[in-house]
């Protein structure tokens, strides 16, 4: 028979499904020349009337792969987060989902058995292949990230409904089948999700209501609405997260489980914060994508040296590991990735979070509830009676939490938490200000990681640049190196939405303890002295790490300096 083993199984599968009679099957067997996979496909589709779907199901049986309807899959901001789009186009593959540590990938060519290993090396996840039609996969590559981006119809409807003297009833804000306000609130969230937004800002101005998205760390205006729409839109969002719509004088915090309100299969939660401002109530919503899992450690932007040192630190049997940086600097993702790396059945892990952003398999997580007295300090006390090996505290905010955390680290537990400081060495001063004794800090501290997020320059349209003047001086002072780097293309390209940047990468400053550092902390040395000791011990500052990212072509000099100031 002029067919290989797999091709024979495809033909047999079609025959067993009554899609190919014995005569046609014999015709294939009698073909004088050996048929390739593509030739067999053409023969089955064009001459024997097999449909593309029937052929896909038969191939799935032959390769023992589940068929996947790529045509129904919607490209979104996270599609190419694990596997670059260039690789997907070249190999005709499409990432379509994640389940725990598994990455689901639709493949057009199941004969290429080397693909799973290549993808696994890229993202650190085990790969599960699904069989997709090549034409559907190719069609997805030609599409931009999709989503509801045109608000014209709903804005027009709002303009008609919100006449100067119009009043809203409770039904207008709760009836899911009617009302442009409900449509508008859903559209804003859906559009933000498809655009890759991390935060949605809804801000009341004197004569307008402004909607802005934060994408890759940069805010951009999306929509302007009449000022009269503001109270109704805020009230609708409050209803979605069960807040008191009558309370407009005090800030409120809540959470929206968005899959209850959308028919698009978007499984996200939103952390909602409202605040009374001078022209009305404003809302900020942080998007928590539950379909995303944590990134592997090597994908967070750690340099090789920092990654090695950090992995050693998180394997410590006890002590305190702190992550420092402003809101939105990637601290939570790093913490989750670290916990995933050390998570195993031998360890009991407890976390106290506010809020729980991502659910981690095998880890017991506790949501804080300050209204009833469940604070980080209360949770820590409870955890210490539950025989944990590793404790994660969302944030050290006060003296009580700081002291209990240090005591836990000194009594055989590995404690991981976050703190708001500018860099790693200033963490010691912050803890001292909270009332923690210097000798307790030096005894408990294992590692402090300060971090920021910088935008990645788009690899598709970036332009080479030969640094001169101050640029060259900065590189030489930070790295002892100078050479060609890259700058962003001001016009951008379709891949980066003409921004010149696409995605973000972490910048890290890793301070690990040493004898000299312990001695300096005990002597209550100031932050500048601690920083010099850490640098002598091999610590790269945030600025040095950002310059390393510039050298490697990951980001640009402009972005690095805008994120982290140069060292003095």
N, C-alpha and C positions, 0 to 999 in steps of 0.2 A: 504494500500500500504506500502511495507517495505521501504519506502524512506522518508527522512525528507523534509521539505518545500523547502530548497535550492536545494537539489538533484532532487526533482520533477521539479523545474524550469529549471534545466539543461537539463533534459530529454525533457521537453516541448519545450525548445529552439531548440534542435536538430530536433525535430519533425516538428516544424514550418519552419525550414530551409531545410526540405526534406532530412535530413541526417539520419533519423530514421523512418522507416515505422511503421504502426500501429501494425503489428504483433510483431516486436521486442520490441516495447514499452510495449505491453501486456506481453511479456515474462519477462521483468524486473518487471512489476507489480505483476506477479504471483510467483516471487521468494519467497520461504518459509521463508528464514532467512533475517533479516534486513541487508541491505547493508551499509557498511561504505563508506566514500568518496573515499578511495583508491580502495576498491573492485568494486565500480561503475566505476571508471576510467579504471580498468583492464578489466572489462566486455565490456565496450564500445570500447576500443582500440583493444583488442585481439580477441574478438568474433564477434563484430558487425561492424568491419572495419572502425570505426570512426578515422580520422586522428588526431594527436596531435593538429594541428592548429584549426580544427573544434571544438574540445573539449574546447580549450582555449577560442574561441569566444563565445561558449555556456555558459561557466562559467562566462565570462565577463558580458553577459546579465543577468544571474541569480544574480550575486553580484552587478550589475550596476557598473562594473569596466571596463575601457578601456583596451583592450589587448595591450601588448607591445612586440615587437620582440627583445628579449634579445640577440639573436644570432648576430644581427647586431650592437649591442652596443659595443664600444671599451673601454676596461679598460684603465684609464689614471691616472696621478698622483693625481688628485683631487677626484677620485671616492670615496675613503674612508676617505675624509677629515672631513666630517660631522658625519658619522657613522662608528665606528671602524670595521675593517674587521672581527675580531673575532665574533662580534655580528651578522654581516651579514651571516657568515657561519653557526652559530648556529640556526638562525631563517629563513634561506633560503630567504633572501631579498637582493636587490641590488639597491643602489642609482644611478639613471640614469640621473638626471638633476635638475636644480633649475630655478624657474620662480618667480622673486621677493622674497617674503617671503614664498614661497611654495617649499617644497622638494619633488621631484617625486621619488617614490620608487617602483620598480618591486617586487611583492610578489609571492611566489609559493603557499602559503597556505592562501587563502582568508578567511578561517574559523577563523583564529586567529585575533580577533577584538581588542586585547589589544596592538598589534604592534604599531599602530600610536601614542598612548599615550607614549609608551616607547621611541620611536624615537624622539618625540617632546621634551621630558624631556632632551634628550641628546644634541640636537642641537638648540633648541629654535625656530624651524621653524614648520609651519603647514605642515602636511604630506598628500600627495595625492597618493593613492595606484593605481598602474597599475598591471595588471595581466600578469605574465610571466611564461613560462614553467620551471618547476623545473629542468629538465635536462640541460637546457640552463644556468640557474643561477649557478648550481653546476659546470658546465664546466668553467664558468668565474672565479670561485674561484681558479681553478688550474692553471690559466694563470698568468704570470708575466705582469707587465705593458708593453703594446705593443707599437710598433712604429718603424719607420725605423731606425734601429741601425747599419746596415751594409753599410759602405760607399765604400766597395772595388770596386764595379762595376763603380761607378761614378768617383772614383779616377783614375782607370785605363783609363777611357775614357778621363779624363783631361790630363793624361800623354801622350796619343796619340795625342790629339789636340794641346797641348801646346809644340810644338817643339821649339827648341832654337830661331828660327827666325820667329816664328808664330806671326801674327798680328791679333788683334780682330777688327771686324767691329761693327757698332752700332746695326746691325741686330743680331749679336751673343749675345748681351746683352738684347735685347728687344723681340725677337721672342719666344713666350711661348711654341712653339711646338718643339724647337730644342735647342741644345747647352747644354753641360754638366755643364757649369757654372750656368745656370738657374736651372738645376736639383740639383746641389750642394747647392745653396743658399736656395732652398725650403727644401731640406732634412735636412740641419743643423737646421733650425727653427722648422721643424716638430719633429725631434728627440729630440731637447731640450725641447719642450713642453711636449712630452710624458714622458720624464725623470724627470719632475718636476722642471725644471730649472727656476731660477728667472732672471738671466742675462747671455747673450752670449757675450764672449770676443773674438774678432778676432784680433790677434796681429802679426805684421810683425817682424820677426827676420832677421838676416843677410842672412841666406840661406833657411829659411823655413817660412811658414805662419802657426801659431798655433791657433787652435780653442779650447777655454776652456768654460766650463759651471760652473756656480755657483749654487750649489744645497745645500739647507739647510744652506746657508751662507758660504759654503766652495767651493773654486774653484778646478776644476779637469780637467786635459787635456783630450780632446776627439779626436782630429784629427790633423795630421801634413800634410801640403800640400807644394808643391814646391813654392819657393818664387815668381816665375813668375806668379803664379795664383793670388797672392795678389791683384794687381791693378784691375784685371778683376772682382774679387769677390766683392771688395769694390765698384766698379763702378756699378755693378748689384744691390747691396743693396741701393746705392744712387738713382738709377732709380726707385726702388720700393717705395721710400719715397719722390720722386720729388725734389731731391737736385741737385745742380750744379755739374756734374761729371767733369767739366773742372777745378773747384776750388779745388786744392790739398794743398794749403798753409795755409788755415784758417780752424778752427773747424766749423762744421755745425751740426745743430740739425734738426731732422725730425721724421716722424711717418709712420709706415707701417701698412696698413689695410690688414692683411694677408689673409683673406678669398677671396680676389680677385685673389690670386696666387695659391691656393691649391684646390684640389678636395676631400680632406679628411674631409671636414666639420668642420675644426678647426677655431673657431671664436675668434681670438685674435688680439690685436694690439701690435705693438712693438715701444717703444720709442727709437729712434736711435740717437747716438752721434758719430760723426767722429772727429778725431784729427790727425794732422801731427806729426809723430814720427820719430826717427832717421833712421829707415829702411823702411819708407813708411807710408801710412795712416793706422790707427787702427780704429776699430769700436766696440762700446759697445751697445748692444740692451737689453733693459729691457722688459720682457714679461708682458703684461697686459691682463689677461684672462677675457674677457668680459662675459664668462659663469659663472664666480664666482660672488657671491654677497658678501656683507660685512658679517663678522662674528658677531654673537651676542656678547654683552659685556662680558658675563660670559665665553666665549670661547677664550678670548684674553690672559689669563694667570694672570689676576688680582687676588691678594689674596682677601679673603672675606672682610677684613678690608679696603683695598684700593678701592675695587669695590664700597662699600657703600659710602665712602668719595667722590669718583669720580662722582658717580651718583648724589650726592647732589650738587656738583660743577656745573655740566652741566645743572642743573635745575635753576641756578641762573638767575634772570631777566636781569642783565647787568654785565659788567665786562670783564676781559680778562683771557682766559685759554690758556696756552702755552704748547706745546709738544716739548721736546728737545731730541736730540740724533743724531748720525751720519746718513749718507745716508744708507738706507736699514735696519733701526732699527724698522720698523713697525709703524712709526708715522702716515702715511697716512691712513692705515687700521684702526687705533684707532680713528682717526678723523671721518672717514666715519661711523664707528660703532656708535660713539657718536651722530652724526647727525641723523642717522637712528632711534636711540632710542628716541630722542626728537622731531623728525619730526611729525608734525600734521597739519591739515588744519588751525588751529588758528595762526600758526606762518608763517611769511614770511622769507624764508632762501635764502641767496645769497652766492655763493662761487666764489672766484677768484683763479684759479689753473693754474699751468704750469708744466706738462700738466694735462688735465682731465683724471684721471686714470680709474675711474669707474663712470658710469652714475647712479645717484640716483633718484628714482621716487619721484616726488613732490618737487624737489629742483632745483632752477635755478642756473646753473653753467656757468661760463665765462672762456674761454680759453685766456690766456695771449698771446700777440703778440708784442714783444719788438721792432720789426722792424718798426712798425707803431706808436710806442709810447704808446701802451696799456700795462702798467706795473701794478704791484700790487698797487702802490700809486694812479695811475689814476683810477683803478677799485674801490678802496676804496672811493675815492671822489664821484664817480658816485653812488655807493651803498648808501651813506649817504643821497642822494637826492631821494632815491626810497623807503623810509619808511620800511626798513627791521627790523626784530626782532633779527635775528641771522646772523652774517657774518663770513664766513670762508675765511681766506687768506692763500694761500699755504705756504708762507714763508715770514718772516720779514728779509729782507736782508740789508736794508739801513736806514739811519736816517729819511728820508722822510716818508717811510712806517711805521716805528716805531712810529713816532709822530702822524700820522693820526690814527693808530690803537689804541693808548692810548686815543686819543680824542674821538674816536668812543665808546670805552669802558666806558668812563666817561659821555657819553651823552645818556645813556639808551639803548645801544645795547650790546648783548652778542657777543664778538669777540673771535674766536678760530683760532689759528695759530701755526706755528712751528718756531723753532729757533735752531741754531747749537751751543750747549754747552755740556760740559761733564756731568754735573749733574744739579739738579733742583736749588739749591741755587746760583750757578754761573750765572744763568739767569739774576739776578738783576744787576750784574756787566756788563754783556753784553749789556743790555739795557742802562745802564749809559754811557758806552763807545760810544753808538750810539747817545748820546746827549739828552736822555730823562731825565727829572728832577726826582730825587728820590721821591719827594712827589707825583708826578703823577704816578710813578710806584706803590707805596704803596696804592694809592687810587683806582687804576684800577685793580690790580692783584687779581684774585680769586683763581687760582690754577696753579701750574706748574707740569707737569708730565714728568720726564726723563725716557727714556726706552731703552732697548736693546733687541735683540733676541738671545736666546740660543737654541741649538739643543736638542730635546727630546731624551732620551735614549730609545732604542727599547724595548718595553714591552715584546716582544716575546723571546728575547735572553739575556736580561740583567742579571747580576750576583750579588748576595748579597755580601756586603762588610762590615766588622767591622772596622770603622775608628780608626786609631791610630796616635800618634805623632801630626804632624802639622794639619792633617785633623781634628782630634778630637778637637784640640785647636781652630781652626777656627769656628767650629760648636758651641762650648761652648761660645766663645766670641760674636758671632753674634746672637745666639738664646737662649743661656743659656740651651742648650740641646745637648745631644750626644747619638747616638744609631746607629743601623744598617742602612746602606744606600745601594745604588746600583752603580755598575760600568758597563761600556759598555763591551760587549763581543768582543774581538779583531777580532774574526773570523766572527762575525755577523751571519745573517741568510738570507734566501731568501726574507723575508718581508722587511728588511731594506737594501737590496742589498749588504749584507755583510759589511755594514759600521758601525754597532753597534748603529747608531742613525737614527731616522725617524721623520721628521717634526721639527717644531720649536715652542717655547713658549716665551711669553713676560716676561721681568723682569722690574719692575716699581719702581720709587721713586717719591712719591706724596707729594708735598709741598703745603699745603693750608694756607691761611693767618690767622693770629691771631693778637691780640693787641700787643703782644711782638714783632712779626715779623715786623709789620707796623712801630713801634717805632724804631726798629733797622735799617730798610731801610731808614727812614727819617734822621737818624743820620749818614748815609753812612757807616755803619759797614761793615767790610770785609766779604768775603765769608765764612771763617771758623767760624766766630761768628754766621752768619745766619744759618749755618748748625747745630750748637749746639742748637740754639733756636728751629729749626724745629724738631730735634730729641726729645727735651723735650716736644714738642707738639704732639708727636706720630708718626713722620715720620720714616718709615723704609727705610734705604739707599738701593741703588742698590745691594750692596754686601749682606745685610741682606735678601733682597727678593730672591737673587739667592741661598743663603744657605737654605731658606725655600723650594725652588723648589728641592734642593738636599734631604732635609729631607723627602719630600713627594714622592720621587722616580721618579720625573718627568725628572730630568737630573742628571748628574754626577758631582762630585767634580772637575774633570779635566776641564769639559766644563764650569762650573761656574767660575773658576779662570781664564780661557782663555778669558772669555767674560767681566768680571768685576773684577778689582783689589780689594784686601781686603781693608777695612777701616784702616786708620792710627790710 
